[in-house]
Amino acid sequence: MTDANQDAPAGWSDEGDNRSRLRAWFLLALAVFAILWVLVEGISLWSRFPERVPVHFGIHGTPDGWAGKSILTIFGPIMLIAAVVGFVSLSLVLSPKWCNFPGKDRMLRLPPQHQQHVVAPIREGTAWTGAGIGIGFAILCRQMWAVALGDQQKISPWPVVVGVAIGLLALVIGIVNARRRISNLGDAS
C-alpha cells in the first residue's frame, strides 16, 4: 500500500481509479476517432455536395431549412461536436475543485488523494456523456450529408437520443458513486 493510501478506507485503490481514468480516455478517444472519420469522409465528399444543403430538420427528420454550401454549413456541426468532446476531455485533467456536484463542500475537505478517488466516477461518467454526444452527433452529421447528397430522405434522431441518454445515465451513476464514496469516508472536517 502506498503512503498516499495509508489512511484510505478498505477497498480503495489507486489502481481502480487509474482503470477508471483509462476507460474515460478510451471513451473519449472513440468519440475523437468517430469525429475524425466523419470529418475525413466529409472532406472526400466535398465536391459532391450540392450548392444548397439542408441545415435544419423538422420533428419527423425531414429537411425544412436550407443554406448555401460552405465550410460552415458542411463542417460546422462536426467541428462544434469536436469542441464539446475537447471540453469534456478537460474534466479528466482538471483539479477536483472544478467538479460541481452535490457534496462538493465535503469532498474539498478531504486530502487530495481522497478527492481524486471521489471524483473518479464523475470523470468517467462525464467521459461517457462526451463520447455519447460525440458519436451520436457524428452519426447525425453523416445522415445530414446523406440527405444533402440525395442518398436518404430524412434523418433519425435516435443516434443522438441514445448517445445522450447513455451518457447522462453514466454521469448520474458517477455522481451517486462519488456521493457514496464521500459517505464512506465520513465527515473529514
N, C-alpha and C positions, 0 to 999 in steps of 0.2 A: 504494500500500500504506500502511495506517495505521501510526502509531507502535506501536500495540499488537501488530501482526502482523510487525514487522520481524524478530524473531528466530524466527518460526514456520516450521516446515518447509514445503517446497513443497507446494502443493495445499490448504493450509489457507486458509479464508476466513471472515470474519465473515458474509458473505452466505449461505454454505451453512448455517452454524449458525442464522442468522435464519430461513431457509426451514424448517429442521427444527423450530424453535420455533413457527413459524406453522402447520405441519402438526399439531403437537401440540395447539395451541389449537383448531384446526379440528376435530380428532377429539373433543376434549372438548366442544366446542360442539354437535357432532352428538349426543353422549350426553345433554347437558342438554336439547336440543330433544326427543329421544325421551322422556325422563323427564317433561318438562313436558306433552308431548302426551298421554301416558298419564294423568298426573295430572288434566288438564282433562277427559279422557274419563271418568275415574272419578268426578269431581265431577258430571258431567252424568248419570251412571248411578246416582247415589246412591239416588234414590227407587225404582229398580227392584230393588236388591239385596234378597234375602230376609232374614228375621231370623236365619237360620242360614247361615253361609258356610263353604266349605272353607278350611282353613288349613294342611293338610298333605296331601301326596300320596305314595302308595306308589311302589315301584320301577317299576311299569308306568304311572304317571301318573294313576292313579285316586285320587279323594279318600279318605282314611282318617282324617282328623281334622277336626272341625268346631268352630266357635265362634260366638258371637253377633255380629251386625252391630254394628260400632263403627268409629270413625275409625282405631283401631289395627289392627283386622283387615283393613280395606279398604285403607287407605293406608300402613300400617306398612312393608310390603315396599318400596314405591316410594320412601318417604322414606329408608329405610336405604340404598338404592342411590344416592340423591341425595347422601347424606353421603359414601359411598365415592368417588363421582366428584369431589365437592368436595375431599376429602382428596388424591386423586390430582392435582388441579389445583395443589395446593400445591407439588408437585415441580417445577413449571415456574418458580416464583418463589424457591424456597429456594436458599441458598448450596450450592455443590458439596460442602462438608464434610458436609452432611446426607445425601448419597447414600451408600449402602452397597453395595459390590461388590468383587470380588477386584481388587487393585491400587490400592485407595483410598489406601494409605500413599504410594505413588509419585506418585499424582495430586496429593496435597496438597503435595508438594514442588515442584510446578510453579508458574510465575507464574499469577496469577488468570485472565488471558485464555486461557491454555492449559487451565486447569482447566475453564473454560466449554466449550471445544472438546471436551474428553474426555467430559464428561457429556452433551453434546447428544444422542448416540444413545440414552443411557439414558433421558433425559427423554422422547424421542419414543416409545421402547418402553413406558414407563410410561403415556403417554397412550393408546397402542393398547390396553393392558391395561384402563385405566379405561373407555375407550369400549366395548370388547368386553363387559366386565362390565355396564356401564350399559345398553347397548342390549339385550343378551341378557336381562337381568332385567326390563327394561321390557316386552319381548315376553312373557316368562313371566308377569308380573303381569296383562297383558291376557288371557292364557289362563286364569289362575286366576279372573278375573272372568267370563269366558265360561262356565266350569264353574258358577260360583255362579248365573249367570243362566239356566242350562239350555241355553245355545247350543251347548255341546260336552260330551262325556262325560269327557274326560281331558286332561291337559296333555302336552306333549312337552318333554323336557329339552334337545333339540338346540339351540335358540337360545342357551341359556346355555353349553352344552358348546362349541359352535363359537366363540362370543364370547370365552370364557375361553381356549380353545386358541390362537386368533389373537393375542390379547393377550399371552399368555405367550411364544409363539414370537417375537413382536416384541421383547419385553423381553430374551429370551436373545440375540437378534441385536444388540440395543443394547449389552448388556454385552460381547459379543465384540468389537464395533466399538470400544467405549471402551478395552478392553484393547489392541486393535491400535493405537489412537492413542497410548496410553502407550508401547508398544513402539517406535513410530516416533520418539518423542522421545528415547529412551534414558533413562538414569537422570539425573534432574535434581537430585541431591543435591549 
